[in-house]
Amino acid sequence: MHNDLVSIALTTIYTMFVMAFIAPDVLWPYVGGIAILVVGLAMLVKHFRHRLGEIRSWGPLFYAVPLAVFGAQHFTATRFVAQGVPQWLPWHIFWTYLVGTALFAAALSLVTGVQTKLAAPLLGVMLLSFVFLLHIPNYVSSPHDRVKFAVALRDLAFSGGAFALAAKLWDSRKLAAIARFFVAVPLIIFGGLNILHPELVPAVPLVKLTPLWIPLHLLWDYLTGVIFIIAAVCLFAKFQAKRAAAWTGGWVFLMILLIYLPITIASPSDIANAVNYFADTLMFSGTLLLLAAALST
């Protein structure tokens, strides 16, 4: 875990160095993510120093940093993000700013522990509303679009992560069961997609190809697919579910270090093909770790 802290610190220093050379629309997502990273690390060291070796303890931070990155993008790429607001809903720009503010506020709440019992379930409901209001209609309009299907499943899993945190804070077995289902369904489908499309970056299978300069670039997808399917079966069967979620979250974080971090370092100003993929996958790792912390067995 000490090596992980060193890696995070070096990544932060590198990011701060390149910030002066990238456009403002990329700069502010970096600033938001780094701000939450610094605050989150400080809180972890202050309150959970004795638990830094437990991978589950990193769940809220891994989940919160991407929230800040995506929240900032609602302000730097407002008109682009607003295109995703349903046409029947008025005031597209207003909703974009509101969601951006909510994402950053939730990120701050998760790393500081301030009003987290309120923020976690509200965040879960908001993310779940995205699934029903945005992603499912988009997929229904293009039922053969694998990417739209994957995006819907991704946000379903993310909502499960928020509900998992709420389940732990509220000591709710019902919320934990909902979270387990919301994560297990995407996990088993992502597992199959990783095996069927080993040319894509592992974990959340969207459109980006794994660069050929990544060593053993096909192997990582096959391994990820098998791990995801086994973990999903464990979650559905409630057999070693806690351990399966924790180990899978750790595996996804390993993929971040081996694949997504080098891609981001190689193209630090590429918001769509580097930064967003890094944040997406980090949030998926955080989701699994939050679920592991919420499950009793």
C-alpha positions in Angstrom: 0.0 0.0 0.0 3.0 2.3 0.6 3.9 1.8 -3.1 0.4 2.7 -4.0 0.7 6.0 -2.1 4.0 6.8 -3.8 2.4 6.1 -7.2 -0.6 8.3 -6.4 1.8 11.1 -5.3 3.9 10.8 -8.4 0.9 10.8 -10.6 -0.4 14.0 -8.9 3.0 15.7 -9.3 3.1 14.8 -13.0 -0.5 16.0 -13.5 0.2 19.3 -11.9 3.3 19.7 -14.1 1.3 19.2 -17.3 -1.7 21.3 -16.3 0.0 24.5 -17.5 0.2 23.0 -21.0 -3.4 21.8 -21.5 -6.6 23.6 -22.4 -9.0 25.0 -19.7 -11.7 22.4 -20.6 -9.2 19.7 -19.5 -7.5 21.7 -16.8 -10.6 22.0 -14.5 -11.5 18.3 -14.4 -7.9 17.7 -13.4 -8.2 20.4 -10.7 -11.4 19.0 -9.4 -10.1 15.4 -9.3 -6.8 16.4 -7.6 -8.6 18.6 -5.0 -10.8 15.6 -4.0 -7.8 13.3 -4.1 -5.8 15.5 -1.7 -8.7 16.0 0.7 -9.5 12.3 0.6 -5.9 11.2 1.2 -5.7 13.6 4.1 -8.9 12.2 5.7 -7.7 8.6 5.2 -4.4 9.3 6.9 -6.1 11.2 9.7 -8.9 8.8 10.5 -8.1 5.5 9.0 -4.3 5.2 9.1 -4.5 1.8 10.6 -6.7 0.6 7.8 -4.7 1.9 4.8 -3.6 -1.6 4.0 -7.2 -2.8 3.5 -8.2 -2.2 -0.1 -11.9 -1.7 0.9 -10.9 1.4 2.8 -10.1 3.1 -0.5 -13.5 2.6 -2.0 -15.0 6.1 -1.2 -11.9 7.9 -2.5 -11.7 5.8 -5.7 -15.4 6.5 -6.2 -15.3 10.2 -5.3 -12.4 11.4 -7.5 -14.2 10.6 -10.7 -17.3 12.3 -9.5 -15.3 15.5 -9.2 -13.8 15.0 -12.6 -17.2 14.4 -14.3 -18.8 17.2 -12.2 -16.2 19.7 -13.5 -16.9 18.6 -17.1 -20.5 19.8 -16.6 -19.1 23.3 -16.4 -16.2 23.1 -18.9 -18.2 21.2 -21.6 -21.6 22.4 -20.7 -23.2 22.5 -24.2 -21.9 19.1 -25.1 -23.1 17.5 -21.8 -26.4 19.3 -22.2 -27.1 17.4 -25.4 -27.6 14.3 -23.3 -30.5 15.9 -21.4 -33.9 14.5 -22.6 -35.5 16.7 -25.2 -38.8 16.9 -23.4 -37.1 18.4 -20.3 -36.8 22.2 -20.4 -33.7 24.2 -19.3 -31.0 21.9 -20.5 -28.2 24.2 -19.3 -29.7 24.5 -15.9 -29.9 20.8 -15.4 -26.3 20.4 -16.6 -25.0 22.9 -14.0 -27.2 21.4 -11.3 -25.9 17.8 -11.9 -22.3 19.1 -12.1 -22.8 20.8 -8.7 -24.4 17.7 -7.3 -21.6 15.4 -8.4 -18.9 17.6 -6.9 -20.8 18.0 -3.7 -21.3 14.3 -3.4 -17.6 13.7 -4.0 -16.7 16.2 -1.2 -19.2 14.5 1.1 -17.8 11.0 0.4 -14.2 11.9 1.3 -15.0 14.2 4.3 -17.9 12.2 5.8 -20.0 15.3 6.0 -23.7 14.5 5.4 -22.7 11.3 3.6 -25.7 9.4 5.0 -27.9 11.8 3.0 -25.6 12.2 0.0 -25.1 8.5 -0.8 -28.7 7.5 -1.3 -29.5 10.7 -3.2 -26.5 10.1 -5.5 -27.7 6.5 -6.1 -31.2 7.7 -7.0 -29.7 10.4 -9.4 -27.5 7.9 -11.1 -30.3 5.4 -11.4 -32.5 8.1 -12.9 -29.8 8.6 -15.6 -30.2 4.9 -16.5 -34.0 5.2 -17.0 -34.2 8.7 -18.4 -31.1 8.8 -20.6 -29.5 5.4 -21.3 -32.4 3.0 -21.7 -34.2 5.3 -24.2 -30.9 5.7 -26.1 -30.4 2.0 -26.2 -34.0 1.3 -27.2 -33.6 3.7 -30.1 -30.5 1.7 -31.2 -30.9 -1.8 -29.8 -27.9 -3.1 -31.7 -25.5 -0.5 -30.3 -23.3 -2.3 -27.8 -21.7 0.9 -26.5 -25.1 2.4 -25.4 -25.9 -0.9 -23.7 -22.6 -0.9 -21.9 -23.1 2.8 -20.8 -26.5 1.9 -19.3 -25.0 -1.0 -17.4 -22.0 1.1 -16.2 -24.3 3.7 -14.6 -26.4 1.0 -13.1 -23.3 -0.3 -11.4 -22.3 3.2 -10.3 -25.7 3.6 -8.7 -25.2 0.3 -7.0 -21.9 1.7 -5.6 -23.7 4.7 -4.1 -26.5 2.4 -2.7 -23.8 0.1 -1.2 -22.3 3.1 0.7 -25.8 4.1 1.9 -26.4 0.5 3.0 -23.3 0.5 5.1 -24.1 3.9 6.7 -27.7 3.1 7.3 -27.1 -0.6 8.2 -29.7 -1.7 5.6 -29.7 -5.2 4.3 -32.3 -4.3 1.7 -30.1 -1.6 0.3 -27.1 -3.9 0.3 -29.2 -6.5 -1.6 -30.2 -3.9 -4.2 -26.6 -2.7 -4.5 -25.3 -6.3 -4.9 -27.8 -6.9 -7.8 -27.1 -3.6 -9.5 -23.4 -4.4 -9.5 -23.6 -8.2 -10.3 -25.7 -7.8 -13.5 -23.3 -5.4 -15.2 -20.3 -7.4 -13.9 -21.3 -10.6 -15.5 -22.2 -8.9 -18.8 -19.0 -6.9 -18.8 -17.2 -10.2 -18.2 -18.6 -11.7 -21.3 -17.9 -8.5 -23.4 -14.3 -8.5 -22.2 -13.8 -12.0 -23.5 -15.7 -11.3 -26.8 -13.8 -8.1 -27.4 -10.3 -8.5 -26.1 -9.0 -5.7 -28.3 -10.8 -3.1 -26.1 -9.4 -1.7 -22.8 -10.4 -4.0 -20.0 -13.1 -3.6 -17.3 -15.8 -1.3 -18.8 -15.9 -2.2 -22.5 -16.8 0.9 -24.5 -15.0 1.8 -27.7 -11.3 2.5 -26.9 -8.8 -0.1 -28.1 -5.9 -1.2 -25.9 -2.8 0.4 -27.4 -0.5 -2.2 -29.0 2.4 -0.9 -26.9 0.7 -2.2 -23.7 2.5 -5.6 -23.0 0.2 -8.6 -23.3 -2.7 -6.3 -24.3 -5.1 -9.1 -25.2 -4.4 -11.2 -22.1 -5.6 -8.5 -19.7 -9.1 -8.6 -21.2 -9.4 -12.3 -21.1 -8.3 -12.4 -17.5 -10.6 -9.5 -16.6 -13.5 -11.3 -18.3 -13.0 -14.5 -16.4 -12.5 -12.7 -13.0 -15.7 -10.6 -13.6 -17.8 -13.7 -14.4 -16.6 -15.6 -11.3 -17.1 -12.5 -9.1 -20.6 -12.0 -10.5 -21.5 -15.7 -9.8 -20.3 -15.3 -6.2 -22.4 -12.1 -5.8 -25.5 -13.8 -7.2 -25.0 -16.9 -5.1 -24.0 -14.9 -2.0 -20.9 -17.2 -1.8 -17.8 -15.3 -0.6 -19.5 -12.2 -2.1 -17.6 -9.8 0.1 -14.2 -11.2 -0.8 -15.1 -11.5 -4.5 -16.1 -7.8 -4.7 -13.0 -6.7 -2.8 -10.6 -8.8 -5.0 -12.3 -7.7 -8.2 -12.1 -4.1 -7.2 -8.4 -4.6 -6.5 -8.0 -6.2 -9.9 -9.7 -3.3 -11.7 -7.3 -0.9 -9.8 -4.4 -3.0 -11.0 -5.7 -2.5 -14.6 -5.7 1.2 -13.9 -2.1 1.2 -12.9 -1.0 -1.1 -15.7 -3.1 0.3 -18.6 -5.2 3.4 -17.9 -2.5 5.4 -16.1 0.1 4.9 -18.9 -2.5 5.9 -21.4 -3.3 9.0 -19.5 0.3 9.9 -19.0 0.9 9.4 -22.7 -2.0 11.8 -23.6 -2.8 14.0 -20.6 -4.8 16.5 -22.6 -7.0 13.9 -24.2 -10.2 14.3 -22.2 -12.3 11.8 -24.1 -9.8 8.9 -24.8 -7.6 9.2 -21.7 -8.9 11.2 -18.7 -12.5 10.0 -19.0 -11.5 6.3 -19.4 -9.2 6.6 -16.4 -12.0 8.2 -14.3 -14.6 5.7 -15.4 -12.5 2.7 -14.5 -11.4 4.2 -11.2 -15.1 4.8 -10.3 -15.9 1.2 -11.2 -13.1 0.0 -8.9 -14.5 2.2 -6.2 -18.0 0.8 -6.8 -16.8 -2.8 -6.2 -14.9 -1.8 -3.1 -17.9 0.1 -1.7 -20.0 -3.0 -2.3 -17.4 -5.2 -0.5 -17.5 -2.9 2.5 -21.3 -3.1 2.6 -21.7 -6.9 2.4 -21.7 -9.0 5.5 -20.3 -12.1 4.0 
